[in-house]
Amino acid sequence: MSTEMFSEILTGLYENRIVPYLGPGVLFDATHQVSGEAIPADSNSLILAMNNGRPMAPKLMYEFPRAAMNLELKKGRNFVSQFLTQLYSDHWTRAAIHNWLEEWKPQYVIDINRDTQLQDSYKDDEHTLIVGVARITASHFRFKIYHFDGSEYFEISQEQVDPRLPILFKPMGTPKPEANFIASDADYVDYITELMGGFAIPDFLKQYRQDKQYLLMGMRLNRDSERMVMSDIIRTSAEHKGWILHKNPTDKELRYCKKIGLEIINADIQDFLAAV
Protein backbone atom coordinates (compact mmCIF):
# COMPACT_ATOMS: atom_id res chain seq x y z
CA MET A 1 0.00 0.00 0.00
CA SER A 2 1.58 3.27 -1.10
CA THR A 3 1.68 6.15 1.35
CA GLU A 4 -0.41 8.27 -1.01
CA MET A 5 -3.07 5.60 -1.47
CA PHE A 6 -3.17 4.85 2.25
CA SER A 7 -3.59 8.55 3.03
CA GLU A 8 -6.43 8.81 0.51
CA ILE A 9 -8.27 5.80 1.92
CA LEU A 10 -7.75 6.78 5.54
CA THR A 11 -9.06 10.28 4.86
CA GLY A 12 -12.10 8.79 3.15
CA LEU A 13 -12.72 6.48 6.09
CA TYR A 14 -12.52 9.24 8.67
CA GLU A 15 -14.79 11.45 6.57
CA ASN A 16 -17.30 8.56 6.32
CA ARG A 17 -17.08 8.55 2.51
CA ILE A 18 -15.50 5.08 2.59
CA VAL A 19 -17.30 2.35 4.53
CA PRO A 20 -15.45 -0.47 6.35
CA TYR A 21 -16.64 -3.92 5.25
CA LEU A 22 -15.38 -6.50 7.74
CA GLY A 23 -14.72 -10.13 6.87
CA PRO A 24 -13.44 -13.07 8.96
CA GLY A 25 -9.79 -12.02 8.69
CA VAL A 26 -10.29 -8.98 10.90
CA LEU A 27 -10.63 -11.33 13.89
CA PHE A 28 -7.20 -12.89 13.34
CA ASP A 29 -5.93 -11.79 16.78
CA ALA A 30 -9.05 -12.52 18.86
CA THR A 31 -8.50 -15.51 21.15
CA HIS A 32 -10.31 -17.34 23.93
CA GLN A 33 -9.57 -15.74 27.27
CA VAL A 34 -8.98 -19.12 28.95
CA SER A 35 -7.71 -21.55 26.30
CA GLY A 36 -5.97 -19.02 24.06
CA GLU A 37 -7.48 -20.63 20.96
CA ALA A 38 -8.29 -18.39 18.00
CA ILE A 39 -11.93 -17.38 17.62
CA PRO A 40 -13.63 -19.45 14.90
CA ALA A 41 -14.50 -16.95 12.18
CA ASP A 42 -13.57 -18.26 8.75
CA SER A 43 -15.36 -21.11 7.03
CA ASN A 44 -12.92 -23.89 7.94
CA SER A 45 -12.61 -23.01 11.63
CA LEU A 46 -16.37 -22.64 11.99
CA ILE A 47 -16.96 -26.07 10.50
CA LEU A 48 -14.45 -27.68 12.86
CA ALA A 49 -15.93 -25.89 15.89
CA MET A 50 -19.46 -26.90 14.87
CA ASN A 51 -18.41 -30.55 14.47
CA ASN A 52 -16.51 -30.88 17.78
CA GLY A 53 -13.12 -30.35 16.14
CA ARG A 54 -13.58 -33.14 13.60
CA PRO A 55 -13.29 -32.50 9.86
CA MET A 56 -16.35 -33.32 7.79
CA ALA A 57 -16.46 -34.88 4.32
CA PRO A 58 -14.42 -32.92 1.74
CA LYS A 59 -17.53 -31.74 -0.12
CA LEU A 60 -18.90 -30.33 3.17
CA MET A 61 -15.60 -28.73 4.16
CA TYR A 62 -15.80 -26.62 0.99
CA GLU A 63 -17.89 -23.93 2.67
CA PHE A 64 -19.53 -23.34 6.07
CA PRO A 65 -23.09 -22.92 4.70
CA ARG A 66 -22.87 -26.35 3.08
CA ALA A 67 -21.68 -27.99 6.30
CA ALA A 68 -24.28 -26.10 8.34
CA MET A 69 -27.00 -27.32 5.98
CA ASN A 70 -25.87 -30.91 6.46
CA LEU A 71 -26.04 -30.68 10.25
CA GLU A 72 -29.29 -28.73 10.13
CA LEU A 73 -30.90 -31.57 8.18
CA LYS A 74 -29.61 -34.08 10.73
CA LYS A 75 -30.17 -32.13 13.97
CA GLY A 76 -32.63 -29.37 13.15
CA ARG A 77 -32.31 -25.67 12.39
CA ASN A 78 -32.03 -24.77 16.07
CA PHE A 79 -28.79 -26.73 16.32
CA VAL A 80 -26.87 -24.28 14.11
CA SER A 81 -28.39 -21.23 15.78
CA GLN A 82 -27.63 -22.57 19.25
CA PHE A 83 -24.06 -23.41 18.21
CA LEU A 84 -23.39 -19.89 16.93
CA THR A 85 -25.07 -18.26 19.93
CA GLN A 86 -23.04 -20.29 22.41
CA LEU A 87 -19.84 -19.82 20.44
CA TYR A 88 -20.01 -16.04 20.27
CA SER A 89 -21.40 -15.62 23.77
CA ASP A 90 -18.18 -17.11 25.13
CA HIS A 91 -15.27 -14.99 26.37
CA TRP A 92 -12.98 -13.76 23.58
CA THR A 93 -10.29 -11.11 23.61
CA ARG A 94 -10.85 -7.95 21.60
CA ALA A 95 -9.59 -7.84 18.04
CA ALA A 96 -7.31 -4.89 17.31
CA ILE A 97 -9.52 -3.73 14.43
CA HIS A 98 -12.42 -3.38 16.84
CA ASN A 99 -10.33 -1.36 19.27
CA TRP A 100 -9.59 0.98 16.36
CA LEU A 101 -13.27 1.16 15.41
CA GLU A 102 -14.23 1.83 19.03
CA GLU A 103 -11.96 4.87 19.08
CA TRP A 104 -13.11 6.12 15.69
CA LYS A 105 -16.87 5.26 15.78
CA PRO A 106 -17.61 5.39 12.03
CA GLN A 107 -21.09 6.35 10.88
CA TYR A 108 -21.65 3.10 8.96
CA VAL A 109 -19.98 -0.31 9.28
CA ILE A 110 -20.80 -3.59 7.54
CA ASP A 111 -19.69 -6.74 9.38
CA ILE A 112 -20.32 -10.19 7.90
CA ASN A 113 -18.97 -11.92 11.00
CA ARG A 114 -21.49 -13.29 13.47
CA ASP A 115 -19.77 -12.26 16.71
CA THR A 116 -20.67 -9.25 18.87
CA GLN A 117 -17.39 -7.30 18.93
CA LEU A 118 -18.64 -4.55 16.62
CA GLN A 119 -21.71 -4.04 18.81
CA ASP A 120 -19.47 -4.00 21.88
CA SER A 121 -17.50 -1.16 20.29
CA TYR A 122 -20.66 0.96 20.45
CA LYS A 123 -21.87 -0.30 23.82
CA ASP A 124 -21.93 3.20 25.34
CA ASP A 125 -23.37 4.97 22.30
CA GLU A 126 -26.79 5.14 20.72
CA HIS A 127 -26.85 3.41 17.36
CA THR A 128 -29.00 1.61 14.81
CA LEU A 129 -28.44 -2.12 14.32
CA ILE A 130 -29.62 -3.93 11.20
CA VAL A 131 -29.57 -7.75 11.37
CA GLY A 132 -30.15 -10.12 8.47
CA VAL A 133 -32.84 -12.79 8.87
CA ALA A 134 -33.95 -15.67 6.63
CA ARG A 135 -36.82 -18.06 6.07
CA ILE A 136 -39.53 -16.06 7.78
CA THR A 137 -43.13 -16.10 6.58
CA ALA A 138 -44.54 -13.00 8.25
CA SER A 139 -42.86 -10.57 5.84
CA HIS A 140 -40.93 -10.27 2.59
CA PHE A 141 -38.32 -8.22 4.44
CA ARG A 142 -35.15 -10.03 5.44
CA PHE A 143 -33.91 -7.73 8.17
CA LYS A 144 -34.71 -6.56 11.66
CA ILE A 145 -33.88 -3.05 12.85
CA TYR A 146 -33.01 -2.22 16.44
CA HIS A 147 -32.39 1.04 18.27
CA PHE A 148 -29.78 0.96 21.03
CA ASP A 149 -30.47 3.67 23.58
CA GLY A 150 -27.15 3.36 25.43
CA SER A 151 -28.23 0.43 27.58
CA GLU A 152 -30.77 -1.74 25.71
CA TYR A 153 -31.89 -2.71 22.22
CA PHE A 154 -35.47 -2.17 21.05
CA GLU A 155 -36.86 -3.37 17.74
CA ILE A 156 -38.09 -0.47 15.61
CA SER A 157 -39.54 0.17 12.17
CA GLN A 158 -37.78 1.85 9.25
CA GLU A 159 -39.79 5.00 9.91
CA GLN A 160 -38.48 5.21 13.49
CA VAL A 161 -34.78 5.21 12.53
CA ASP A 162 -32.85 8.29 13.64
CA PRO A 163 -30.66 9.22 10.63
CA ARG A 164 -28.14 10.96 12.90
CA LEU A 165 -27.08 7.72 14.61
CA PRO A 166 -24.33 5.31 13.49
CA ILE A 167 -25.51 2.28 11.51
CA LEU A 168 -24.16 -1.20 12.24
CA PHE A 169 -25.14 -3.70 9.54
CA LYS A 170 -24.77 -7.38 10.47
CA PRO A 171 -26.17 -9.19 7.40
CA MET A 172 -25.08 -12.67 8.56
CA GLY A 173 -26.53 -12.17 12.03
CA THR A 174 -25.57 -11.86 15.68
CA PRO A 175 -26.54 -13.47 19.01
CA LYS A 176 -27.86 -10.21 20.45
CA PRO A 177 -30.29 -8.72 21.15
CA GLU A 178 -31.86 -11.94 19.84
CA ALA A 179 -30.20 -14.76 17.94
CA ASN A 180 -30.71 -14.49 14.19
CA PHE A 181 -28.24 -15.95 11.70
CA ILE A 182 -27.73 -16.52 7.99
CA ALA A 183 -25.76 -19.75 8.19
CA SER A 184 -26.97 -22.75 6.15
CA ASP A 185 -27.35 -23.03 2.39
CA ALA A 186 -31.11 -22.64 2.79
CA ASP A 187 -30.61 -19.41 4.72
CA TYR A 188 -28.30 -18.01 2.04
CA VAL A 189 -30.62 -18.95 -0.83
CA ASP A 190 -33.54 -17.20 0.84
CA TYR A 191 -31.55 -14.17 1.97
CA ILE A 192 -29.74 -13.62 -1.34
CA THR A 193 -32.99 -14.00 -3.29
CA GLU A 194 -34.63 -11.25 -1.25
CA LEU A 195 -31.41 -9.20 -1.23
CA MET A 196 -31.42 -9.20 -5.03
CA GLY A 197 -35.11 -8.28 -4.95
CA GLY A 198 -34.44 -5.33 -2.67
CA PHE A 199 -36.08 -6.74 0.45
CA ALA A 200 -32.97 -7.35 2.58
CA ILE A 201 -31.80 -3.74 2.91
CA PRO A 202 -33.95 -0.99 4.47
CA ASP A 203 -34.93 1.89 2.20
CA PHE A 204 -33.11 4.50 4.29
CA LEU A 205 -29.87 2.53 3.87
CA LYS A 206 -30.35 2.26 0.12
CA GLN A 207 -30.44 6.05 0.03
CA TYR A 208 -27.53 6.52 2.44
CA ARG A 209 -25.16 4.23 0.53
CA GLN A 210 -25.57 5.87 -2.90
CA ASP A 211 -22.35 7.89 -2.92
CA LYS A 212 -20.24 5.59 -0.75
CA GLN A 213 -17.13 3.57 -1.51
CA TYR A 214 -15.94 0.59 0.51
CA LEU A 215 -12.82 -0.88 2.04
CA LEU A 216 -13.10 -4.67 2.28
CA MET A 217 -10.92 -6.02 5.08
CA GLY A 218 -10.26 -9.63 6.05
CA MET A 219 -12.16 -10.86 2.99
CA ARG A 220 -11.63 -13.54 0.37
CA LEU A 221 -13.80 -13.52 -2.74
CA ASN A 222 -13.43 -17.15 -3.76
CA ARG A 223 -16.88 -18.35 -2.67
CA ASP A 224 -20.15 -17.52 -4.41
CA SER A 225 -22.24 -16.94 -1.29
CA GLU A 226 -20.01 -14.21 0.16
CA ARG A 227 -19.51 -12.61 -3.25
CA MET A 228 -23.24 -12.44 -3.94
CA VAL A 229 -24.03 -10.93 -0.56
CA MET A 230 -21.24 -8.40 -0.88
CA SER A 231 -22.04 -7.29 -4.43
CA ASP A 232 -25.62 -6.41 -3.54
CA ILE A 233 -24.79 -4.74 -0.23
CA ILE A 234 -22.20 -2.42 -1.79
CA ARG A 235 -24.36 -1.61 -4.80
CA THR A 236 -23.83 2.02 -5.73
CA SER A 237 -23.82 4.23 -8.77
CA ALA A 238 -20.04 4.73 -8.50
CA GLU A 239 -18.01 2.86 -11.11
CA HIS A 240 -15.14 2.49 -8.62
CA LYS A 241 -16.72 0.60 -5.72
CA GLY A 242 -13.65 0.84 -3.51
CA TRP A 243 -10.76 -1.32 -2.40
CA ILE A 244 -10.03 -4.74 -0.95
CA LEU A 245 -7.00 -5.59 1.17
CA HIS A 246 -5.79 -8.82 -0.36
CA LYS A 247 -2.41 -10.49 -0.75
CA ASN A 248 -2.00 -13.16 -3.42
CA PRO A 249 -5.47 -13.08 -5.01
CA THR A 250 -6.38 -15.93 -7.34
CA ASP A 251 -6.98 -15.33 -11.03
CA LYS A 252 -10.70 -15.77 -10.36
CA GLU A 253 -10.62 -13.10 -7.68
CA LEU A 254 -8.64 -10.75 -9.93
CA ARG A 255 -11.22 -11.12 -12.70
CA TYR A 256 -14.13 -10.68 -10.31
CA CYS A 257 -12.74 -7.53 -8.71
CA LYS A 258 -12.06 -5.99 -12.11
CA LYS A 259 -15.58 -6.84 -13.22
CA ILE A 260 -17.36 -5.16 -10.30
CA GLY A 261 -14.96 -2.22 -9.82
CA LEU A 262 -12.96 -3.18 -6.73
CA GLU A 263 -9.29 -2.21 -6.61
CA ILE A 264 -7.00 -4.78 -5.00
CA ILE A 265 -4.40 -3.52 -2.53
CA ASN A 266 -1.47 -5.86 -1.88
CA ALA A 267 -1.81 -5.75 1.91
CA ASP A 268 -3.65 -7.59 4.66
CA ILE A 269 -5.35 -6.51 7.86
CA GLN A 270 -2.06 -6.69 9.80
CA ASP A 271 -0.44 -4.30 7.33
CA PHE A 272 -3.39 -1.97 7.61
CA LEU A 273 -3.31 -1.95 11.41
CA ALA A 274 0.43 -1.29 11.36
CA ALA A 275 -0.13 1.69 9.08
CA VAL A 276 -2.97 3.03 11.23
N, C-alpha and C positions, 0 to 999 in steps of 0.2 A: 504494500500500500504506500503510494507516494505521499510525501508530506502535504503536497497541494491537494490531492484528492481526499486525504484524511481530514484536512482542515475544512474542505467544502462539505463533506458528509457530516462532520461533527457540528458545524454551524447549522446545517439543515435540521439535524436532530434537535438541537437546543432551541431552535426557532419553531419547532413542531411542524415543519414542512416535510420532514422525512420521518416515517413511522417505523419503530422497531418491530420486527416480526421474529418472534423467538421460537426456535426449534429445539430438539432434544439436546444438542451439543452445548447449549448455554448452561446446562446443569453438570458439566464435566467435573466440577470441583465440589459438588454437594455430596456429603457422605453421611452415613448413619452415625448418630452421636454415641452409640455404644459399640457397635461392631466395626465401624470404620469403613463398611462396604459402600461402594458408590450407589447413588440413588438410581433405581431402574428408570430409564427415560427413553432410550432408543428402542427400536423394535425388538432386537435380539435379547436385550436384558429384560425387557418386559415379559417376553415369552418365557424365559427361564424362571423369572420370579413367579409367574402365574402357574407354572407347572412344577413347583417345588424344587427348582434348580436343575430339572432334568430336560435335556433337549427333546423336542418333538420330532416328528417325521420331517424330512427335508422339505417337502412341499408345504408344510405348515410353518416351518422356520423362515420361510421366504418373507413373511410380513405379519406383524402383530394382529391386524384385523382378521387375517385368515385363521391364525391360531385361536384367537378369541372366539371366532364363529364355531370352530370345532368343539371347544369346551362348553360354549353356550348350548349347543345342540345336545351335548351329553349331560350337562349339569344344570341347565336353565340360565335364563338371561340374568337373573339376580346374582349368579356366581361371579360373573365378570365385574358387575358393578360393586359387589361387596369386596372383591379382591382389590380393585383400584381405590376404593374408599379407605380400606384398612391400610393399604400400602402408603398412601399419601397423607394419612392421618398420623403416621409414625413420626419419630423425631429425627429430622435431617438437618444438617448444618446448612447455613445460608450459602447460596452460590454468589460468587463475586459480582456477576452481572446484575443480580437483584439488589445487592448493596449499592451499586452504581445507580440503578433505577430508583431506589428509595431516596437517594440524595437528590436526584434530578426531578422526579415526578413528572414524566411526560404527559401530555394531554391525551394521547391515544397510544395504546400498546396492544398488539396482537400476540397471543401466546398459545401455541398449539400443544403445549405440555398440559398434563392433567393434574399437576401438583398445585399447591396453594401459595407458593413463594411470591408470585406477583401480587396476589391479594394482600399478603402480609406486608408487602412494601408500602401499601396504602392503608394500613390498619388504623392510622390515626387521622385519616383524611376522608372527607366525603367523596364518593365517586359513584359512577355508574358501571355495573357489571353486566355483560351480555354473555350468556352461556348457551352453547349449542345443545339441542335436544333432538332425538330421533324417534321414529315409530310411535307417534302419538296420534290419536284419532280425534281429539277435541278441536284441533285447529290445523290449518295448512302451515302455520308458522312453525319454524324449527329453531326457535330461540326463546329464552326467558330473560327478562330484564329485571335487574334488582337495583335499588338505591341503597347505598351504605351511608348511614347518617353519622358515622364516627364511632358507633358502637355495635350496631346491628344492621343486617340486611332485611329489606322489605321488597317483595315483588311489586313491580309497578307496570303500567302500560307505557306504550311509546309516547303518548301524549303527556305523560307526567315527567318525562326526562328533563332534567335541568341541563341545558346546553353548555353551561359554564363549567360543569364538573368534568374531571378526567374520565375517559372511557377505557375500561379493561375488557377486551374481547377474548373469551376463552371458547373457541369454537368446538374443541374436542372435549370440553367439560371440566368439571372440578368437583371435589367432595362437598364444598360448602358454597352457599348456605344449605343446599340440599344436593344430594348426589345425582348428577346427570352426566352421562358420558357418551361420546361417539367412540365406539371401540371395535365392535365386530363388523364383519363384511356387511351384514344386513343394516347395521346402523349407518355405515358409510354410503351405501346405495341410496337409502332413504334421504339422508342429509344432503348428499351431493345433488340428488335429483331436485330437491326443493331449493338448494342453493342456486342452481342454474336457473330455476324458475323465478328466483327473486324473493323466495319466502324464508330464507335463512339469515337475512340481514335486515335489521330495522330500517325504515325509510330515512330516519334522521341520520343514520350512519352512511347510507348511500349518498346523501347530500354532502356530508362532512368530508368524505374521502375523495371527492372529485379531483381536487388539485394536489393530492398527496403523492409523494414517492415513498419507497420502502427500503429498509435495510434488513435483509434476511440474515439472521445469525444462527449458527448451530444447525443449519439445514442441509440435507441432501435432497436432490430432486431426481432420484432414481426409482421412485415408486409412484404408480399412477394415483393412488388415493391422496397422498399428500400434495402432489402436483395439482390435482383437480380442485382440491379445497383452496389451495393458495391462489391459483389463477383467478378464481371467482372473487375471493376476498379482496385481492389487491386491484380489482378491475377499476380502471380510471381512464380518462380521456388522454392522458399523457402517453406519448409514444415510448419515452424512456421511463419504465416503471420503477427503476431504482437499481439497487446493487445487492449482491449476495457475497458473503464472505465464504470462500471455498477454495481450498487447496486441492490440486490434482482432480479436477472434474473429469468425468468420463466423456467420451465423444457424444453420447446421448444427452448428457446434461448440457454440454456446450451448445448443441443444436437447439435444445429446448429453450435455454436462456436467450439465445439470439432470436428465436422465433417470437417470444413474448415480450422482449425488450428489457431483460435484466442484464446488467453488466457484472461480470465476475471479477472479484478482487482476490488476488492470490494471497489470502490471509485467513486465519481462523479466529475463533473467539478469544483464544489466549493472546494472539497478536493484537487484537483490538483492545483488549483490557490493558495490555502493556502500554499501548499508545495513549489510552485515556488517562 
